[in-house]
Amino acid sequence: MRLALPAAACLAALAFVAPVQAAGLSGMGLNLFGNYFHFGNKPNLPKPMVRSISAGPLRMELQHTKLSQVKKAFGGTIRSQGENKTLVNWLCYHTDGSGKTQAANTWFISNILGGGEFVMIVAVQAADPNRIPGDCEAAPKNFQLPNMGIPGLGASTSDLKATFGAASGSNIAYRADEPGKDALGTALNVQYIGYMMSGGRVSGYGAGETSVPAPPKS
């Protein structure tokens, strides 16, 4: 989900204090940031399915919530890699399965289109409870896995079919387009949802949003 931006926009995105350089983005976070899923050029959903996301005490929306707000709620270190068009900043929290939260890694990600500041992608992946990836850190006690209002970890292929209308394969991609909010009709807000399946169950999933030019009117 990386698109080219004018140089001025790239420079503006780097104007804030640089986050910590650390181990590279991994897992489902990397899959959604990169080109692991094939979302295609046309939507296969009639409307966006993720409107708001909750994670314990935090309520957020893609493109509107800042990484700094996530950090304020849960602590942690904002990590960074790349620059200009490949810039990615993120927070990642590892839960070990104790208590009511299953073992998983959760990424909150901003790319160049989010100015390296606004959360554009949220990704969750089942994890080894005893292994924290280098790009993540232990989640605090008040952290809970995100609820995106769509099937999550452990959901079945049948659950995805019931929600989205279709689901097949080990990597499942959905896309929904809607007019941007600039009132000019020149842009679309595109929401991507990706699922990784293992044994017929969701082992990783996430959602992201971006803006793309609207197709010319005929």
C-alpha positions in Angstrom: 0.0 0.0 0.0 2.7 2.5 -1.0 2.0 5.3 -3.4 4.2 8.1 -4.8 3.9 11.6 -3.3 5.4 14.9 -4.3 8.8 15.6 -2.8 7.4 18.5 -0.7 5.0 16.1 1.0 7.7 13.7 1.7 9.9 16.3 3.3 7.0 17.6 5.4 6.4 14.1 6.7 10.0 14.1 8.1 9.7 17.4 9.9 8.9 15.9 13.3 11.4 14.4 15.7 12.7 11.1 14.2 11.6 7.9 16.0 14.0 5.2 17.1 15.8 3.2 14.4 15.4 -0.5 15.5 14.7 -4.0 14.2 12.9 -3.9 10.9 9.1 -4.2 10.6 8.0 -7.8 10.6 5.1 -10.2 10.3 1.6 -9.1 9.5 2.7 -5.5 9.9 5.2 -5.9 7.1 2.7 -7.9 5.0 0.1 -5.1 5.0 2.7 -2.3 4.6 4.3 -4.1 1.7 3.0 -6.0 -1.3 2.3 -9.4 0.2 -1.5 -9.2 -0.6 -2.9 -8.6 -4.0 -5.7 -6.1 -3.5 -6.2 -5.4 -7.1 -7.3 -2.3 -8.9 -11.0 -2.6 -8.3 -13.1 -3.1 -5.1 -14.6 -6.5 -4.2 -16.6 -5.1 -1.3 -19.5 -2.7 -1.6 -18.4 -0.5 1.4 -15.6 -0.2 4.0 -16.1 -2.7 6.8 -13.8 -1.1 9.4 -15.2 2.2 10.7 -13.7 2.3 14.2 -11.2 0.2 16.1 -11.0 -0.3 19.9 -8.0 -1.7 21.8 -8.7 -1.7 25.6 -9.2 2.0 26.6 -8.2 3.3 23.2 -10.8 4.2 20.5 -9.4 5.1 17.1 -10.0 5.5 13.4 -7.6 4.9 10.5 -6.1 8.1 9.1 -7.4 10.1 12.1 -5.6 8.7 15.2 -1.9 9.5 15.7 0.8 7.1 16.8 1.4 9.6 19.7 -2.1 8.9 20.9 -1.5 5.1 20.9 1.8 5.7 22.7 0.0 7.8 25.3 -2.4 5.0 25.9 0.0 2.1 26.0 3.6 3.5 26.2 6.3 1.9 24.1 8.7 3.2 21.5 7.8 4.5 18.1 10.2 2.7 15.7 11.1 3.7 12.2 12.7 2.5 9.0 13.1 3.8 5.4 12.7 7.4 4.2 10.6 9.4 1.8 8.3 7.0 -0.1 9.5 3.9 1.9 9.1 5.6 5.3 7.3 3.5 7.9 6.8 4.4 11.6 5.1 2.0 14.0 4.3 0.8 17.5 4.1 -2.9 18.2 2.9 -4.7 21.3 3.3 -8.4 22.2 0.8 -10.2 24.4 1.8 -13.5 25.9 -1.6 -15.1 26.3 -1.9 -14.6 30.0 -5.1 -13.2 31.3 -7.9 -12.7 28.8 -5.8 -11.7 25.8 -4.3 -14.4 23.5 -0.7 -14.5 22.5 -0.3 -12.1 19.5 1.6 -9.2 18.0 -0.2 -6.0 17.2 1.2 -3.3 14.9 0.0 0.3 14.6 1.6 1.7 11.5 2.0 5.1 9.7 3.5 5.4 6.3 4.4 8.4 4.1 0.7 9.0 3.3 0.0 9.3 7.0 3.0 11.7 7.3 4.7 9.1 9.5 2.3 10.3 12.2 -1.3 9.1 11.6 -2.1 5.4 11.9 -2.9 4.1 8.4 -2.6 0.3 9.2 -3.5 -1.9 12.1 -2.3 -5.5 11.9 -2.6 -8.5 14.3 -0.9 -11.9 14.2 -1.0 -14.9 16.4 2.4 -15.3 18.2 4.6 -17.5 20.2 3.9 -16.4 23.8 7.5 -16.8 24.7 9.1 -14.8 21.9 8.8 -11.1 21.4 9.9 -10.0 17.9 12.7 -7.4 17.6 10.3 -4.8 16.3 7.8 -5.2 19.2 7.7 -4.9 22.9 5.7 -6.4 25.8 2.2 -5.0 26.0 1.1 -3.2 29.2 -1.6 -4.6 31.4 -4.3 -2.3 30.0 -3.7 -3.4 26.4 -6.2 -5.6 24.6 -6.1 -6.9 21.1 -7.9 -4.6 18.7 -11.5 -5.1 17.8 -12.0 -3.9 14.2 -15.6 -5.1 13.9 -14.7 -7.9 11.6 -13.6 -11.5 12.2 -10.4 -11.8 14.0 -7.8 -14.3 15.1 -9.1 -17.9 15.1 -12.1 -17.1 12.9 -13.0 -19.7 10.2 -13.2 -19.4 6.5 -17.0 -19.7 7.0 -16.9 -16.7 9.3 -15.2 -14.7 6.5 -17.7 -15.8 3.9 -20.6 -14.8 6.2 -19.1 -11.4 6.7 -17.6 -10.6 3.3 -19.6 -12.8 1.0 -16.6 -14.8 -0.3 -13.3 -16.3 1.0 -10.8 -18.8 -0.3 -7.2 -19.6 -0.1 -4.5 -19.0 2.5 -4.1 -15.3 1.7 -7.4 -13.4 1.4 -7.7 -9.8 0.3 -10.6 -7.4 0.3 -10.9 -3.9 -1.0 -13.6 -1.2 -0.7 -13.6 2.2 -2.3 -15.7 5.3 -1.3 -15.5 9.0 -2.4 -12.9 11.0 -0.6 -14.0 13.7 1.8 -12.4 16.6 -0.2 -15.8 17.2 -1.9 -14.0 17.6 -5.2 -14.5 14.1 -6.5 -10.9 13.8 -7.4 -9.9 11.1 -4.9 -11.1 7.8 -3.5 -10.7 6.6 0.1 -9.6 3.0 -0.3 -9.8 0.5 2.6 -7.8 -2.7 2.4 -8.4 -5.8 4.6 -6.0 -8.8 4.5 -6.2 -12.2 6.1 -3.6 -15.0 6.5 -5.2 -18.4 7.0 -3.6 -21.5 8.6 -5.6 -24.8 8.9 -8.8 -23.0 7.9 -8.4 -20.4 10.7 -7.3 -16.8 10.7 -3.7 -16.6 11.9 -3.1 -12.9 11.0 -5.2 -10.0 9.7 -5.4 -6.3 9.5 -6.9 -3.3 7.8 -5.4 -0.2 6.2 -6.6 2.9 4.4 -5.1 5.2 1.8 -6.2 7.7 -0.8 -5.9 7.2 -4.6 -6.9 9.4 -7.6 -10.5 8.8 -8.7 -11.0 7.4 -12.1 -11.9 10.0 -14.8 -15.6 10.5 -15.3 -16.9 9.1 -18.6 
